Amino acid sequence: MRNESPNVGPLATRVSAAFANSQFLPMELILVDDGSTDDTWQQILMARRELSDLGAVRVATGVSQSA
């Protein structure tokens, strides 16, 4: 994610809920902050406090490729 602050919470909540009753448990959702200049990282950390199945990785500069 890069500069996706407003989307972090809704994305994490929706993906976590989608897997809550699935056969693919245990599951871990990992959100990656790809050098955001907004508060995406803080939003990821807030979501991680609320969702036990959420991991977080922070990359210093934008190096990943979008889908």
C-alpha positions in Angstrom: 0.0 0.0 0.0 1.3 3.4 -0.8 -0.6 6.5 0.4 -3.8 4.5 1.0 -4.6 5.8 4.5 -8.4 6.0 4.2 -8.5 2.5 2.7 -6.5 0.6 5.3 -9.2 0.1 8.0 -12.0 -0.9 5.6 -9.7 -3.3 3.6 -8.3 -5.0 6.7 -11.8 -5.4 8.2 -13.4 -6.8 5.1 -10.6 -9.2 4.3 -10.5 -10.4 7.9 -14.3 -10.9 8.0 -14.2 -12.8 4.7 -11.8 -15.3 6.1 -13.4 -15.5 9.6 -15.5 -18.6 8.9 -13.4 -20.1 6.2 -11.6 -23.5 6.0 -8.3 -21.6 5.6 -7.7 -21.0 9.2 -5.4 -20.0 10.8 -4.9 -17.1 8.4 -2.7 -14.0 8.6 -3.3 -10.9 6.6 -0.1 -8.9 6.0 -0.3 -5.2 5.0 2.8 -3.6 3.5 3.3 0.1 3.6 5.5 0.9 0.6 7.0 4.2 1.6 3.8 6.1 2.0 4.1 9.9 2.7 0.7 10.0 4.4 -0.4 8.2 7.6 -0.9 4.8 6.0 1.6 3.3 8.4 -0.2 4.6 11.5 -3.5 3.3 10.1 -2.0 -0.1 9.6 -0.8 -0.1 13.2 -4.2 0.9 14.4 -5.8 -1.9 12.4 -3.2 -4.4 13.8 -4.3 -3.5 17.3 -7.9 -4.4 16.4 -7.3 -7.5 14.3 -5.2 -10.3 15.8 -4.7 -11.9 12.4 -3.0 -8.8 10.9 0.7 -8.5 10.3 2.5 -5.3 9.2 5.6 -4.6 7.2 7.0 -1.1 6.4 9.3 -0.5 3.4 11.3 2.7 3.6 10.9 3.6 -0.1 8.4 2.8 -2.8 10.0 -0.3 -4.4 7.1 -2.6 -5.0 5.0 -3.0 -8.1 1.3 -2.4 -8.3 -1.0 -5.1 -9.5 
